[in-house]
Amino acid sequence: MGRTKVLYVVAGLLAGGFVVSLLAAGKLSNLQFADSSGTVKTVSKGGVDLSNPFFASLGSNDRSCASCHDAGDGWSITPAHLQQRFQISQGLDPVFRAIDGANCPSADVSTMEARSSAFSLLLNKGLIRMTRSMPDNGEFSIVAISDPYGCAETTANHPALYRRPLPATNLRFLDNIMWDGREPDLQTQAKNATLVHAQPAEPPTDAQLLQIVSLETALFTAQSDDTSAGSLSARGGKGGPAALSQQPFFIGINSGTSFTSSVFTLYPKWVRGSNAQQAIERGEMLFNNRTIRITQVPGFNDVQGSEQVMGTCSTCHNSPNVGGSSTSAMMNIGTDSPKPDLPSSSIVCTDGTQLVTTDPGRAMITGKCTDIGKMKMPGLRGLPARAPYFHNGTAATLMDVVNFYDQRFGMLLSPEEKADLVAFLSSL
């Protein structure tokens, strides 16, 4: 490759935010990137060591952890930057590997046009394909699959599941590891992820895994500046990753008799700020206090023993100033419903229950019919950098997220209230 081509590729990757994995050595102390709402920033005590195995190819397909966990995308991946990487590399960037990046592992990837079609879910929604064997002695079976891709590898015993890569940052606040909570610890997660996604001849060493986990658990990522409101730490604001890194957390920190709906306390001093700052503060108050009739949510209503619970956004997103779950709860809010671009599985449970889902979720681990569709609640910090949202990328924007909840739970939000909630979520 000539010098001009090399510079072109490097410039394109820098523009796309795919910076950290591009560099080979040294440390970065200031990871800061523009996103749809302003600036997202990562801090790490001692800096980010680029010689860490997180950034190295540990397998046979040139991938590293950073292939799907890009600092410029809030340590996940986004369609906008994936599309840039596709165009620059002609669809040959390591993230585009048919084993899990294509809609079907056996899809034709022989030409750029074929690759564009084969990787459409990755390119348009940032989805990685995975399969799991049906659990032994499970309480349900898949009796039919409707697959828009006609993939031979998608079967009733090995259904295809398409999920967004979770951020490899803010891991000190984890309640469950992976969308379905299947991993017992981060070291096991790093090992299994390498074995599946990097296709190594040998598993990573314990020393490499410890280095990866050490890097990940030292990362804190959040919005630091807002396009309209300015610095999120101005006028007494507590936005940004530095304040986040000091946030106390333990499982159960906001539960039982200690529960408070005032989960986010970042911007109370902005009640007298600029118009943009006041909108963020109003959104924070709506998140904490706006009443929601929570109904038909497996993993919540059945646990509470009530068909209807009057709560708020913070009832479930209850981890203080983070917004994940502080109680390891897993729920099904309905995002697994049939979608035209995702395979759907028709399921029959041993108790006679019948349903259709695009992802059985936690049930693929436990085998329980009551766990079908249940997923973890990811933390909310750094949201603007890592659209689209939900486990299957079905909400393209934060306004789409707000509209989903407004319709799902009949919140009757006014246009102004929706805008304030989006302003707040965009500041996280």
N, C-alpha and C positions, 0 to 999 in steps of 0.2 A: 504494500500500500504506500503510495507516495506521500510526501510531506503535506501537500495541499489537502489530500483526502483525510489524513490523520487530523489536521487542524479542524476540518469541517466536522468530523465525527465528534471530536472533543467539544467543540463549540455547541453542537447540537445537544450533547448530553448535559453540558452545563446549563443550557437554556431550559432543559427539561427537569432540572433539579436532581438529576442522577449523578451526584458529585462524589459522594463518599466512596462508593465501591470503585469508582474510576481511578482513584489515587492509590498508590502502591505502598507508601510508607509514611512515617511521621505521625503527627497528632493534629487534630483539629479542635480548637477550643471554642469556636464561635460558629455553630451551625445555625444559620438563619436564612430563611427562604421566603419569597413572596408567595402568597396563595390568594384565593378568591376574595378574602376579607381583609387582608393586610399582610402581616408577617408572622410566620410560625418560627419558633426558636427552640433549640435543644441545648440543655446544659448538662455537663457531666464533670464531676470532680476529677481533676487531673487531665481533662480533655479526652477526646475519642481517639483511641490508638488504632491507626489504620493497618497495623500489622496483625491485628487480632484475627483469628480464624473466621470470625463472622464475615470478613471481607474477602476470604480466600476461597478458591474453588477446591472443594473437598471431595469431588466426585468425578464422574466421567463425562459430564455434559456442560462443563464450564460455568455452572451456576455457583453462586455463593448465597449466604443468607440475605445479603444486601440486594440480590436480584429481585426479590419480592418484598423487601423491607427497606425502602428508600427514604433516607433522611428528609429529602425534599417533599415527600408525600406523607409526612407524619409517621415515618417508618412503616408505611404500608405501600400500596401502589395505587395509582389513579389512571383512569382511561386517557386523560389528556396527555400525560407523560408516556404512557405505554404506546400511544399512537405515534408520538414523536420518535420513540425508540424503534418502533416498527419501521417507520419511513427511513430513518437514518441507516438502519442495519439491513434493510430489505427483508425484514421479518426473521433475521437470523440471530438477533440478540439472545443471550442465554435464557432470558425469561420465556422466550417462545420455543418451548420444547413440547412435543406432542404428548409425552407421557402424562402430563397434567395441565398443560397450558392450552391444549386444543379442546374443542368441544367433544372430540372423540379421539382416543389414542391412535387409532388406525386411519385417521383422516388424511387425505392427500395434502402434503405440504411441499410438493415438488416445485411449485412456482410461487412467485409473490402473490399472484391473484388467488391461488389455492390457499396459501397461508392466511391471507386476509379473511377468507371465509372460515377456515378451520379454527382460527383464533378469535372469532367474533365475540364470544362471551368475555374473554380476557380483555380484548380491545375496547369493548363498549361498556362493560360493567366491572372490570377488574376482578373477574372470577377465576379461581383455580379449581380444576376438577379433581375430585377424590372419590375413591370407592371404598366401601367397607363391606365385609361379608356379613350376611344376616346373622344376628346373634343366636348362639345355640340355645335351644329350649325357650325361645322367645314367645311372647304372648300374642304375636301377630305374624302375618305373612303377607307378602306382596303377591297379589293375584293377577295384576296386569300393569304394564308400563306404557305410557304414551310418550314417545321420544321424538321430538321434532328433527333429530339428527340421524335417526335410524342406526344408532351406534351398536355394533355387534357386541361390544364389551359391556354395554348397559343391560343388565339382566335382573331378574327378580331376586337372585341370590347375591348379586353384586350391583346394587343400584348406584347411579351416578349422582354425586352431591357436588354442587357448585357453590363455593363459599369465598368471601372476601378474606384476604390475609389480614389477620389481626395485627395491630401495631406492636413492634418490638421495642416499646418504650413505656415508661410509667408502670413497669411491671411490679414495682413494690406495692401497688394497690390491687393486685390480682386477687380475685376470689375463686374463679375457675380458670383452668388452662385449656385453651382451645374452645371453639364455639360449643362443642358438646361436652366439655369438661373431661375429656378422656385421659389427659395426661396427669400423672401424680405429682410431677415436679418439673422445673424448667430444664434440668439436665437431661431428663428422659425426653422431653419435648424436642430439645435441640438435636438429640441423637436420632429420634424417629423422623424428624423433618429432613435431616440430611440424608438418611437412608432412602426416603421416599422421593424427595425432590431433586437431589443431586446425583442419584444413581451411582454411588461409590462402589468400588470393588471391595473395600474394607470399611468397616464402620469408623467414625471419628474416634480418636483416643479420648480417654478420660481427661487428660490435660487440655486438649482442644475444647472439649465441652465445658470445662470449668472456665476457660477463658471467654468463651462465648457468653455464658450466663453472667459472668462478672461484668462484661461490657454492657449487656442488656439491662441489668438491674441498676446500673449507675446512670441510665439515661432518663431525663425528665423533659417532656415536650409539651408546649402549650403555645397558644397565641400570645405574642408579645406586643404587637401593635395592631390597631384597627384603622382601616382606611379613613373612617369618618370620625372616630372618637380619639384617635391618637394613641399615645402610649397607654397600655392597659395597667400600668403601675403608677400613673399620674394621679394627682389629687387624692391620694389615699387608696387608690385601686390596688387590688392584690392579684391582678392577672399576671400571666407570664410564668415561665418554668422555674425561676428562682424561688418564688413563694411556694409553688407547688412542691418543690423538693423538700420543703420543711413541713409539709402537711402530715400530721400523725395518721396512722392507719393500723387497724388490726381487724381480723374477721369478727363481726358482731359489734363494731364500734358504734353503729347507729341502729340499734335494734332493741326490742323488748321495752322495758321501762325507761331506757335511755334514749329512745327514739325521739328525734325532732324533725319536723318537715323543713326546717330552715337549713337545708343541706348546703346550699351555696351562700357564702357570706363574703363575696369578693368585692362587691361594688356598692355597699350601702352609703358610702360617702359621696356617691355620684348623684344623689337625689337633687343636688343643687349644682350639678355640672353643666356642661354644654348640652345642647339638644340631643346629640348623638350619645353622650354619656348617660343622660337621663333615660333614653330609650333602652340602653343596656340594663340599667338599674331596674326599670319597670319589668323588663323581661325576666330578670332574676327573681323578682317578687312573684311574678306569674308562675314561674317554675316551682317555687317553694309553696305557693299558697292557693293557686287556682284549683277549685274543687273539680274532681273527675269522678264519674261513676264507673268504677272498675268492675266489669262484668265479663264472664265467659273467658277468663284467662287461666288455662291450666297451669298449675304451678303457683298460682296466687289465690284465686277464689276458693279452690278446694283446700288449700293449706289453711286459709283463714276460716274455712267452714261457713262461708257466706256467699250467696249468689251475687250479691252486690256489696261493694265496699266503697265508701266515700273516701277518696284519697286525693293526692296531688301527683305531679310528675315525680316528686321526690319520695313518694311512698316506695317506689321500686328502685329508682335511681338514687339510692340513699347513702352512698359513700361520700363523706364530707368533702366538698370542693373538688371532687373527682367525678362523681356521677355514675359510677358503676354500682354493683350490688356489694353491700358490706356483709351480706349473710349467705353468700354462695348460692343464692336462689337461681333457678332456671325456669323460664316461662315460655309459653307459646302465645304471642300476641296476635297471631294470624298472618305473619309475613311468609308462611310456608304455603299459602294458598296457590292454586294452579296459575301458571304464567305461560304465555304462548311460546317463549323462547327457552323454557326449562322443561326437562322431563318431569312427568307427574306419575306418582305411584299410587295405584289403587290398593288399599290395605283392608284386610279383614282381621279383626282381633278375635281371640278365643272366646270372648264374651258376646260375640256377635256384632260388635261395633264395626261400622264401615266408614271409611273416609278416604279422601284423596289429598296427597301432600307432595310438594316438590322436594321435601327434605324431612325424613323422620327424626332428625336431630338427636337428642339425648337417647332416644329409644334404641338407636343402633348400638349403643353401649350397654344399656341395662336390659334390653329386651322387653321392657314394660310398655304396654299399650298406652298407659297414662302419660308416658314421657314423649309421645310422638309430637314432633314439632317444637319441642322445648330447646331453647338456646340460652347461652349466658347473656348477661347485659354488659357490654363493653363500657369502659370508662369514656367520658365525653370530652376530655381535654384534647386539644389539637384537632377538633372536628373539621374546621374548614379546609385543612390540608389534605384530607383523605376521603373526599367524596368518591363514589356514592355510598349510601348508607344501608343499614340492616345487613344481615348475614349474606344475602344474595344480591345486594346492590340494587334493590328495587326502588329506592328513593334517590333520585339523581341529585337533589339539592336539599338544603336544610328546610326550605319552605315546603318541599314535598314531605319531609319528615313531620313537620308541624301539621300539615294538612291530613296526613295519615292518622295521627292521633286525634285530631279534631273530629274526623269522621268516625273513626273506630269507637271512640268513647263519647261522642255527642257533646263535645266541650262547648260548642256554640261560640267559638272565638270570633271577635270582630276582626276586620282587616288590620286595624291598628294593633290589636293584641298579638296577632300573628306576626306582624312586622317586629314588634318588641321582642317576642320570643326568639325570632331568627337573629335579631341583633345581639341578644344575650348568648345564644348558642355559638354565634360567630366570634364571640370574644373569648371562648374557652380554649 
